Amino acid sequence: MSEAFKKAGRAAVAMVLTGLLAVPFAEAVEVKGLYEIELVARGQSAEDRTQVIKQGLYAVLSRVLVSEDISKIPAVQQALTGAQNYVKQFQFSLISADESPDTEARLARIEFDEDQVMQVMRDSHVGIWSEIRPETLVWLVVDQGGNRQFYNADTMPELESALAFAAKVKGIPMIFPMLDLEEQQRITVSQVLSADSRGLLAVSARYEVTSVMAGRIVEKGECWQGEWAFYFDGKIKQWNSPCQPLKATAVAAAQGAYDVLSNYYGVKP
């Protein structure tokens, strides 16, 4: 992780104490579709169906349960062995070549029974994060060939798709700065990644959010490397993500946000 991110903690705490990031909720939204998911299946065989349903149930549980590793929870282990019993609706559909070059692959749309899944969560005896979740403001710097610029959804459709996917997978409502004239005059790419986070958090105050994430993704050949800083509740969490496909890099960002926020807002049944 860069020295800029490593040194950012004290400045972040100082700004939080001034009230820029007040907890709990400033802006919260209802995250819909927590019990629905779309995954790529290898094919349409019974084995493929069983496998993708198991993967889907695991993904759904991982965006509502508060645990470092839900695979170690006995109730989750038991549910996964009979994952098909929790399915409310299931559908295979064709998939674009961009998503998978394998002509046998299919997109699986799965909706799980909320009441049954809720029982698994109660039996897990860990925290549960409800569908009412705060928005996170994401300042993202994209580094391609040494050229660093702010993320722009209009000119970066592939990245826009990856971020939307990550937000859906982890149930993290993400918003992005307007980057209007006022913001362009007040903050630069270098300041977003700076050791001094006061400028970043000051500009972020207009959005009235409880959490701010600053990140940089660097294109390295066929993969993207990420580094992230998450400001919340007077603290900062920092992490790196290894060089991997763009969607996986975006999910790594959402996972870091989920870990912090679910631990704060999750409630044991």
ZADO-1210 file (C-alpha; in nm, 4 decimals, padded with zeros to 6 digits):
<atoms>
<atom x="00.0000" y="00.0000" z="00.0000" code="MET" pos="1"/>
<atom x="00.1227" y="00.3502" z="-00.0801" code="SER" pos="2"/>
<atom x="00.2716" y="00.5713" z="00.1882" code="GLU" pos="3"/>
<atom x="-00.0135" y="00.8137" z="00.1267" code="ALA" pos="4"/>
<atom x="-00.2706" y="00.5630" z="00.2446" code="PHE" pos="5"/>
<atom x="-00.0537" y="00.4323" z="00.5279" code="LYS" pos="6"/>
<atom x="-00.0258" y="00.7765" z="00.6829" code="LYS" pos="7"/>
<atom x="-00.3862" y="00.8851" z="00.6409" code="ALA" pos="8"/>
<atom x="-00.5285" y="00.7587" z="00.9694" code="GLY" pos="9"/>
<atom x="-00.4624" y="01.0493" z="01.2049" code="ARG" pos="10"/>
<atom x="-00.5970" y="01.3056" z="00.9622" code="ALA" pos="11"/>
<atom x="-00.9117" y="01.1012" z="00.9040" code="ALA" pos="12"/>
<atom x="-00.9836" y="01.0748" z="01.2751" code="VAL" pos="13"/>
<atom x="-00.9320" y="01.4467" z="01.3207" code="ALA" pos="14"/>
<atom x="-01.1844" y="01.5302" z="01.0541" code="MET" pos="15"/>
<atom x="-01.4380" y="01.2810" z="01.1805" code="VAL" pos="16"/>
<atom x="-01.4224" y="01.4442" z="01.5209" code="LEU" pos="17"/>
<atom x="-01.5266" y="01.7699" z="01.3604" code="THR" pos="18"/>
<atom x="-01.8536" y="01.6056" z="01.2598" code="GLY" pos="19"/>
<atom x="-01.8016" y="01.5432" z="00.8913" code="LEU" pos="20"/>
<atom x="-01.8801" y="01.1749" z="00.9273" code="LEU" pos="21"/>
<atom x="-02.1452" y="01.1494" z="01.1956" code="ALA" pos="22"/>
<atom x="-02.2669" y="00.8021" z="01.2903" code="VAL" pos="23"/>
<atom x="-02.5217" y="00.6472" z="01.2750" code="PRO" pos="24"/>
<atom x="-02.7166" y="00.6964" z="00.9522" code="PHE" pos="25"/>
<atom x="-02.7107" y="01.0201" z="00.7606" code="ALA" pos="26"/>
<atom x="-02.8370" y="00.8771" z="00.4320" code="GLU" pos="27"/>
<atom x="-02.9669" y="00.5214" z="00.4340" code="ALA" pos="28"/>
<atom x="-03.1480" y="00.3296" z="00.1637" code="VAL" pos="29"/>
<atom x="-03.3283" y="00.0003" z="00.1371" code="GLU" pos="30"/>
<atom x="-03.1135" y="-00.2483" z="-00.0517" code="VAL" pos="31"/>
<atom x="-03.3468" y="-00.4575" z="-00.2620" code="LYS" pos="32"/>
<atom x="-03.2779" y="-00.8044" z="-00.3946" code="GLY" pos="33"/>
<atom x="-03.0574" y="-00.9286" z="-00.1106" code="LEU" pos="34"/>
<atom x="-03.2001" y="-01.2771" z="-00.1602" code="TYR" pos="35"/>
<atom x="-03.1576" y="-01.2792" z="-00.5378" code="GLU" pos="36"/>
<atom x="-02.8404" y="-01.3358" z="-00.7357" code="ILE" pos="37"/>
<atom x="-02.7085" y="-01.3928" z="-01.0873" code="GLU" pos="38"/>
<atom x="-02.4133" y="-01.6239" z="-01.1418" code="LEU" pos="39"/>
<atom x="-02.2459" y="-01.7882" z="-01.4388" code="VAL" pos="40"/>
<atom x="-02.2965" y="-02.1654" z="-01.4462" code="ALA" pos="41"/>
<atom x="-02.0722" y="-02.3992" z="-01.6450" code="ARG" pos="42"/>
<atom x="-02.3730" y="-02.5520" z="-01.8167" code="GLY" pos="43"/>
<atom x="-02.7288" y="-02.6713" z="-01.7675" code="GLN" pos="44"/>
<atom x="-02.6649" y="-03.0172" z="-01.6269" code="SER" pos="45"/>
<atom x="-02.8064" y="-03.1242" z="-01.2912" code="ALA" pos="46"/>
<atom x="-02.4561" y="-03.1082" z="-01.1458" code="GLU" pos="47"/>
<atom x="-02.4038" y="-02.7554" z="-01.2799" code="ASP" pos="48"/>
<atom x="-02.7388" y="-02.6474" z="-01.1372" code="ARG" pos="49"/>
<atom x="-02.6597" y="-02.7910" z="-00.7951" code="THR" pos="50"/>
<atom x="-02.3200" y="-02.6244" z="-00.7882" code="GLN" pos="51"/>
<atom x="-02.4396" y="-02.2793" z="-00.8929" code="VAL" pos="52"/>
<atom x="-02.7255" y="-02.2884" z="-00.6410" code="ILE" pos="53"/>
<atom x="-02.4784" y="-02.3701" z="-00.3653" code="LYS" pos="54"/>
<atom x="-02.2555" y="-02.0825" z="-00.4771" code="GLN" pos="55"/>
<atom x="-02.5567" y="-01.8535" z="-00.4889" code="GLY" pos="56"/>
<atom x="-02.6757" y="-01.9361" z="-00.1380" code="LEU" pos="57"/>
<atom x="-02.3249" y="-01.8823" z="-00.0030" code="TYR" pos="58"/>
<atom x="-02.3067" y="-01.5417" z="-00.1735" code="ALA" pos="59"/>
<atom x="-02.6475" y="-01.4382" z="-00.0377" code="VAL" pos="60"/>
<atom x="-02.5559" y="-01.5394" z="00.3169" code="LEU" pos="61"/>
<atom x="-02.2214" y="-01.3619" z="00.2893" code="SER" pos="62"/>
<atom x="-02.3923" y="-01.0265" z="00.2279" code="ARG" pos="63"/>
<atom x="-02.6206" y="-01.0430" z="00.5318" code="VAL" pos="64"/>
<atom x="-02.4221" y="-01.2338" z="00.7965" code="LEU" pos="65"/>
<atom x="-02.1531" y="-01.0692" z="01.0083" code="VAL" pos="66"/>
<atom x="-01.8599" y="-01.3101" z="01.0203" code="SER" pos="67"/>
<atom x="-01.4992" y="-01.3245" z="00.9036" code="GLU" pos="68"/>
<atom x="-01.5647" y="-01.6669" z="00.7510" code="ASP" pos="69"/>
<atom x="-01.9245" y="-01.7848" z="00.7221" code="ILE" pos="70"/>
<atom x="-01.8086" y="-02.1226" z="00.5874" code="SER" pos="71"/>
<atom x="-01.7115" y="-02.2160" z="00.9442" code="LYS" pos="72"/>
<atom x="-02.0641" y="-02.1614" z="01.0809" code="ILE" pos="73"/>
<atom x="-02.2388" y="-02.4996" z="01.1355" code="PRO" pos="74"/>
<atom x="-02.5825" y="-02.3684" z="01.0334" code="ALA" pos="75"/>
<atom x="-02.4373" y="-02.2357" z="00.7081" code="VAL" pos="76"/>
<atom x="-02.2556" y="-02.5615" z="00.6388" code="GLN" pos="77"/>
<atom x="-02.5788" y="-02.7540" z="00.6887" code="GLN" pos="78"/>
<atom x="-02.7774" y="-02.5179" z="00.4667" code="ALA" pos="79"/>
<atom x="-02.5247" y="-02.5439" z="00.1845" code="LEU" pos="80"/>
<atom x="-02.5535" y="-02.9232" z="00.1754" code="THR" pos="81"/>
<atom x="-02.9200" y="-02.8814" z="00.0852" code="GLY" pos="82"/>
<atom x="-02.9040" y="-02.5454" z="-00.0910" code="ALA" pos="83"/>
<atom x="-03.1674" y="-02.6446" z="-00.3481" code="GLN" pos="84"/>
<atom x="-03.4265" y="-02.6621" z="-00.0704" code="ASN" pos="85"/>
<atom x="-03.4013" y="-02.2846" z="-00.0250" code="TYR" pos="86"/>
<atom x="-03.4683" y="-02.1930" z="-00.3887" code="VAL" pos="87"/>
<atom x="-03.7859" y="-01.9984" z="-00.4638" code="LYS" pos="88"/>
<atom x="-03.7230" y="-01.9359" z="-00.8341" code="GLN" pos="89"/>
<atom x="-03.4530" y="-02.0499" z="-01.0751" code="PHE" pos="90"/>
<atom x="-03.3877" y="-01.9712" z="-01.4391" code="GLN" pos="91"/>
<atom x="-03.1109" y="-02.0348" z="-01.6912" code="PHE" pos="92"/>
<atom x="-03.0570" y="-01.7869" z="-01.9745" code="SER" pos="93"/>
<atom x="-02.8057" y="-01.7329" z="-02.2515" code="LEU" pos="94"/>
<atom x="-02.4924" y="-01.5400" z="-02.1681" code="ILE" pos="95"/>
<atom x="-02.2954" y="-01.2961" z="-02.3801" code="SER" pos="96"/>
<atom x="-01.9524" y="-01.3856" z="-02.5115" code="ALA" pos="97"/>
<atom x="-01.8136" y="-01.0958" z="-02.3077" code="ASP" pos="98"/>
<atom x="-01.9213" y="-01.2691" z="-01.9873" code="GLU" pos="99"/>
<atom x="-01.7922" y="-01.6131" z="-02.0815" code="SER" pos="100"/>
<atom x="-01.6277" y="-01.7509" z="-02.3970" code="PRO" pos="101"/>
<atom x="-01.7614" y="-02.0962" z="-02.3104" code="ASP" pos="102"/>
<atom x="-02.0614" y="-02.1652" z="-02.5328" code="THR" pos="103"/>
<atom x="-02.1994" y="-02.4124" z="-02.2771" code="GLU" pos="104"/>
<atom x="-02.2051" y="-02.1529" z="-01.9987" code="ALA" pos="105"/>
<atom x="-02.5368" y="-02.0057" z="-01.8881" code="ARG" pos="106"/>
<atom x="-02.6482" y="-01.7210" z="-01.6652" code="LEU" pos="107"/>
<atom x="-02.8318" y="-01.8564" z="-01.3620" code="ALA" pos="108"/>
<atom x="-03.0862" y="-01.6283" z="-01.1968" code="ARG" pos="109"/>
<atom x="-03.1715" y="-01.7516" z="-00.8503" code="ILE" pos="110"/>
<atom x="-03.4171" y="-01.6191" z="-00.5934" code="GLU" pos="111"/>
<atom x="-03.4015" y="-01.7780" z="-00.2506" code="PHE" pos="112"/>
<atom x="-03.6891" y="-01.8038" z="-00.0040" code="ASP" pos="113"/>
<atom x="-03.6373" y="-01.5165" z="00.2389" code="GLU" pos="114"/>
<atom x="-03.8130" y="-01.6824" z="00.5336" code="ASP" pos="115"/>
<atom x="-03.6070" y="-01.9996" z="00.5041" code="GLN" pos="116"/>
<atom x="-03.2823" y="-01.8078" z="00.4649" code="VAL" pos="117"/>
<atom x="-03.3719" y="-01.5924" z="00.7659" code="MET" pos="118"/>
<atom x="-03.4055" y="-01.9087" z="00.9726" code="GLN" pos="119"/>
<atom x="-03.0550" y="-02.0141" z="00.8701" code="VAL" pos="120"/>
<atom x="-02.9292" y="-01.6728" z="00.9761" code="MET" pos="121"/>
<atom x="-03.0997" y="-01.6950" z="01.3139" code="ARG" pos="122"/>
<atom x="-02.9546" y="-02.0420" z="01.3655" code="ASP" pos="123"/>
<atom x="-02.6086" y="-01.9049" z="01.2858" code="SER" pos="124"/>
<atom x="-02.6036" y="-01.7006" z="01.6095" code="HIS" pos="125"/>
<atom x="-02.4004" y="-01.4218" z="01.4508" code="VAL" pos="126"/>
<atom x="-02.4912" y="-01.0676" z="01.3587" code="GLY" pos="127"/>
<atom x="-02.7352" y="-00.9998" z="01.0759" code="ILE" pos="128"/>
<atom x="-02.7190" y="-00.6808" z="00.8703" code="TRP" pos="129"/>
<atom x="-03.0628" y="-00.5657" z="00.7596" code="SER" pos="130"/>
<atom x="-03.1554" y="-00.4292" z="00.4190" code="GLU" pos="131"/>
<atom x="-03.1477" y="-00.0686" z="00.5500" code="ILE" pos="132"/>
<atom x="-02.7916" y="00.0389" z="00.4771" code="ARG" pos="133"/>
<atom x="-02.5989" y="00.3663" z="00.4599" code="PRO" pos="134"/>
<atom x="-02.4617" y="00.4990" z="00.1350" code="GLU" pos="135"/>
<atom x="-02.0859" y="00.5053" z="00.0881" code="THR" pos="136"/>
<atom x="-01.9239" y="00.7838" z="-00.1115" code="LEU" pos="137"/>
<atom x="-01.6520" y="00.6403" z="-00.3359" code="VAL" pos="138"/>
<atom x="-01.3650" y="00.8509" z="-00.4687" code="TRP" pos="139"/>
<atom x="-01.1953" y="00.6300" z="-00.7257" code="LEU" pos="140"/>
<atom x="-00.8769" y="00.7088" z="-00.9150" code="VAL" pos="141"/>
<atom x="-00.8047" y="00.5057" z="-01.2279" code="VAL" pos="142"/>
<atom x="-00.4374" y="00.4659" z="-01.3216" code="ASP" pos="143"/>
<atom x="-00.3681" y="00.3482" z="-01.6760" code="GLN" pos="144"/>
<atom x="-00.0162" y="00.3718" z="-01.8114" code="GLY" pos="145"/>
<atom x="00.0757" y="00.6295" z="-01.5500" code="GLY" pos="146"/>
<atom x="-00.2191" y="00.8504" z="-01.6443" code="ASN" pos="147"/>
<atom x="-00.4306" y="00.9027" z="-01.3324" code="ARG" pos="148"/>
<atom x="-00.7843" y="01.0349" z="-01.3526" code="GLN" pos="149"/>
<atom x="-01.1090" y="01.0212" z="-01.1592" code="PHE" pos="150"/>
<atom x="-01.3534" y="00.7442" z="-01.2421" code="TYR" pos="151"/>
<atom x="-01.6060" y="00.8616" z="-01.4997" code="ASN" pos="152"/>
<atom x="-01.9038" y="00.6372" z="-01.5665" code="ALA" pos="153"/>
<atom x="-01.9690" y="00.7970" z="-01.9065" code="ASP" pos="154"/>
<atom x="-01.6248" y="00.7119" z="-02.0441" code="THR" pos="155"/>
<atom x="-01.5537" y="00.3945" z="-01.8448" code="MET" pos="156"/>
<atom x="-01.8521" y="00.1628" z="-01.9067" code="PRO" pos="157"/>
<atom x="-01.6613" y="-00.1561" z="-01.8222" code="GLU" pos="158"/>
<atom x="-01.5622" y="-00.0156" z="-01.4845" code="LEU" pos="159"/>
<atom x="-01.9149" y="00.1134" z="-01.4283" code="GLU" pos="160"/>
<atom x="-02.0456" y="-00.2403" z="-01.4843" code="SER" pos="161"/>
<atom x="-01.7845" y="-00.3875" z="-01.2481" code="ALA" pos="162"/>
<atom x="-01.8711" y="-00.1415" z="-00.9714" code="LEU" pos="163"/>
<atom x="-02.2444" y="-00.2049" z="-01.0102" code="ALA" pos="164"/>
<atom x="-02.1765" y="-00.5782" z="-00.9918" code="PHE" pos="165"/>
<atom x="-01.9674" y="-00.5391" z="-00.6759" code="ALA" pos="166"/>
<atom x="-02.2282" y="-00.3200" z="-00.5082" code="ALA" pos="167"/>
<atom x="-02.4938" y="-00.5808" z="-00.5850" code="LYS" pos="168"/>
<atom x="-02.2839" y="-00.8779" z="-00.4745" code="VAL" pos="169"/>
<atom x="-02.2101" y="-00.7291" z="-00.1314" code="LYS" pos="170"/>
<atom x="-02.5225" y="-00.5175" z="-00.0881" code="GLY" pos="171"/>
<atom x="-02.3254" y="-00.1931" z="-00.0522" code="ILE" pos="172"/>
<atom x="-02.5037" y="00.1224" z="-00.1774" code="PRO" pos="173"/>
<atom x="-02.2329" y="00.3231" z="-00.3526" code="MET" pos="174"/>
<atom x="-02.2550" y="00.6816" z="-00.4680" code="ILE" pos="175"/>
<atom x="-01.9898" y="00.8760" z="-00.6548" code="PHE" pos="176"/>
<atom x="-01.8876" y="01.2417" z="-00.6433" code="PRO" pos="177"/>
<atom x="-02.0435" y="01.4752" z="-00.8977" code="MET" pos="178"/>
<atom x="-01.7028" y="01.6195" z="-00.9876" code="LEU" pos="179"/>
<atom x="-01.8708" y="01.9458" z="-01.0753" code="ASP" pos="180"/>
<atom x="-01.6841" y="02.2734" z="-01.1077" code="LEU" pos="181"/>
<atom x="-01.6867" y="02.3315" z="-00.7326" code="GLU" pos="182"/>
<atom x="-01.5272" y="01.9946" z="-00.6611" code="GLU" pos="183"/>
<atom x="-01.2754" y="02.0279" z="-00.9411" code="GLN" pos="184"/>
<atom x="-01.1613" y="02.3535" z="-00.7856" code="GLN" pos="185"/>
<atom x="-01.1399" y="02.2084" z="-00.4352" code="ARG" pos="186"/>
<atom x="-00.9786" y="01.8690" z="-00.4857" code="ILE" pos="187"/>
<atom x="-00.7430" y="01.6884" z="-00.7219" code="THR" pos="188"/>
<atom x="-00.6485" y="01.3275" z="-00.7863" code="VAL" pos="189"/>
<atom x="-00.3320" y="01.3769" z="-00.5834" code="SER" pos="190"/>
<atom x="-00.5282" y="01.5110" z="-00.2872" code="GLN" pos="191"/>
<atom x="-00.7618" y="01.2108" z="-00.2868" code="VAL" pos="192"/>
<atom x="-00.4566" y="00.9864" z="-00.2505" code="LEU" pos="193"/>
<atom x="-00.2730" y="01.2229" z="-00.0188" code="SER" pos="194"/>
<atom x="-00.1466" y="01.1469" z="00.3311" code="ALA" pos="195"/>
<atom x="-00.3575" y="01.4393" z="00.4508" code="ASP" pos="196"/>
<atom x="-00.7226" y="01.3345" z="00.4224" code="SER" pos="197"/>
<atom x="-00.8693" y="01.6604" z="00.5539" code="ARG" pos="198"/>
<atom x="-00.9350" y="01.7998" z="00.2075" code="GLY" pos="199"/>
<atom x="-01.1015" y="01.4801" z="00.0917" code="LEU" pos="200"/>
<atom x="-01.3344" y="01.4603" z="00.3896" code="LEU" pos="201"/>
<atom x="-01.4129" y="01.8310" z="00.3773" code="ALA" pos="202"/>
<atom x="-01.5281" y="01.8040" z="00.0154" code="VAL" pos="203"/>
<atom x="-01.7190" y="01.4855" z="00.1007" code="SER" pos="204"/>
<atom x="-01.9213" y="01.6649" z="00.3696" code="ALA" pos="205"/>
<atom x="-02.1683" y="01.7993" z="00.1117" code="ARG" pos="206"/>
<atom x="-02.2946" y="01.4432" z="00.0541" code="TYR" pos="207"/>
<atom x="-02.3890" y="01.3884" z="00.4206" code="GLU" pos="208"/>
<atom x="-02.2673" y="01.0287" z="00.4222" code="VAL" pos="209"/>
<atom x="-02.1406" y="00.8234" z="00.7149" code="THR" pos="210"/>
<atom x="-01.8640" y="00.6515" z="00.5200" code="SER" pos="211"/>
<atom x="-01.6150" y="00.7546" z="00.2547" code="VAL" pos="212"/>
<atom x="-01.3934" y="00.5228" z="00.0527" code="MET" pos="213"/>
<atom x="-01.0909" y="00.6419" z="-00.1436" code="ALA" pos="214"/>
<atom x="-00.9284" y="00.4028" z="-00.3855" code="GLY" pos="215"/>
<atom x="-00.6855" y="00.3686" z="-00.6702" code="ARG" pos="216"/>
<atom x="-00.6893" y="00.0904" z="-00.9251" code="ILE" pos="217"/>
<atom x="-00.3865" y="00.0388" z="-01.1473" code="VAL" pos="218"/>
<atom x="-00.4035" y="-00.1427" z="-01.4799" code="GLU" pos="219"/>
<atom x="-00.1200" y="-00.3931" z="-01.5141" code="LYS" pos="220"/>
<atom x="-00.1559" y="-00.5821" z="-01.8377" code="GLY" pos="221"/>
<atom x="-00.4592" y="-00.8076" z="-01.8138" code="GLU" pos="222"/>
<atom x="-00.5317" y="-00.7365" z="-01.4481" code="CYS" pos="223"/>
<atom x="-00.5988" y="-00.4534" z="-01.2041" code="TRP" pos="224"/>
<atom x="-00.4347" y="-00.3887" z="-00.8693" code="GLN" pos="225"/>
<atom x="-00.6201" y="-00.1905" z="-00.6040" code="GLY" pos="226"/>
<atom x="-00.5466" y="-00.0018" z="-00.2857" code="GLU" pos="227"/>
<atom x="-00.8194" y="00.1316" z="-00.0622" code="TRP" pos="228"/>
<atom x="-00.8844" y="00.3511" z="00.2405" code="ALA" pos="229"/>
<atom x="-01.2209" y="00.3451" z="00.4189" code="PHE" pos="230"/>
<atom x="-01.3170" y="00.6274" z="00.6568" code="TYR" pos="231"/>
<atom x="-01.5925" y="00.5506" z="00.9072" code="PHE" pos="232"/>
<atom x="-01.6774" y="00.6123" z="01.2725" code="ASP" pos="233"/>
<atom x="-01.3587" y="00.8035" z="01.3453" code="GLY" pos="234"/>
<atom x="-01.1391" y="00.5238" z="01.2127" code="LYS" pos="235"/>
<atom x="-00.9697" y="00.4225" z="00.8909" code="ILE" pos="236"/>
<atom x="-00.9329" y="00.0794" z="00.7362" code="LYS" pos="237"/>
<atom x="-00.6730" y="00.0272" z="00.4633" code="GLN" pos="238"/>
<atom x="-00.6164" y="-00.2716" z="00.2400" code="TRP" pos="239"/>
<atom x="-00.4703" y="-00.3803" z="-00.0923" code="ASN" pos="240"/>
<atom x="-00.6203" y="-00.6109" z="-00.3501" code="SER" pos="241"/>
<atom x="-00.3918" y="-00.8219" z="-00.5725" code="PRO" pos="242"/>
<atom x="-00.3784" y="-00.7955" z="-00.9489" code="CYS" pos="243"/>
<atom x="-00.6951" y="-00.9631" z="-01.0756" code="GLN" pos="244"/>
<atom x="-00.9803" y="-00.9097" z="-01.3234" code="PRO" pos="245"/>
<atom x="-01.1669" y="-00.5805" z="-01.2989" code="LEU" pos="246"/>
<atom x="-01.4819" y="-00.7273" z="-01.1437" code="LYS" pos="247"/>
<atom x="-01.2820" y="-00.9060" z="-00.8750" code="ALA" pos="248"/>
<atom x="-01.0962" y="-00.5836" z="-00.7954" code="THR" pos="249"/>
<atom x="-01.4267" y="-00.4000" z="-00.7552" code="ALA" pos="250"/>
<atom x="-01.5627" y="-00.6767" z="-00.5317" code="VAL" pos="251"/>
<atom x="-01.2510" y="-00.6511" z="-00.3132" code="ALA" pos="252"/>
<atom x="-01.3386" y="-00.2867" z="-00.2532" code="ALA" pos="253"/>
<atom x="-01.7000" y="-00.3676" z="-00.1683" code="ALA" pos="254"/>
<atom x="-01.5896" y="-00.6520" z="00.0604" code="GLN" pos="255"/>
<atom x="-01.3728" y="-00.4174" z="00.2644" code="GLY" pos="256"/>
<atom x="-01.6634" y="-00.1769" z="00.3059" code="ALA" pos="257"/>
<atom x="-01.8957" y="-00.4630" z="00.3993" code="TYR" pos="258"/>
<atom x="-01.6589" y="-00.5909" z="00.6675" code="ASP" pos="259"/>
<atom x="-01.6523" y="-00.2536" z="00.8431" code="VAL" pos="260"/>
<atom x="-02.0171" y="-00.1575" z="00.8083" code="LEU" pos="261"/>
<atom x="-02.1692" y="-00.4975" z="00.8847" code="SER" pos="262"/>
<atom x="-01.9679" y="-00.5215" z="01.2046" code="ASN" pos="263"/>
<atom x="-02.1037" y="-00.1832" z="01.3110" code="TYR" pos="264"/>
<atom x="-02.4664" y="-00.2195" z="01.2061" code="TYR" pos="265"/>
<atom x="-02.5188" y="-00.5946" z="01.2323" code="GLY" pos="266"/>
<atom x="-02.7488" y="-00.7135" z="01.5123" code="VAL" pos="267"/>
<atom x="-02.7570" y="-01.0569" z="01.6701" code="LYS" pos="268"/>
<atom x="-03.1036" y="-01.2170" z="01.6665" code="PRO" pos="269"/>
</atoms>
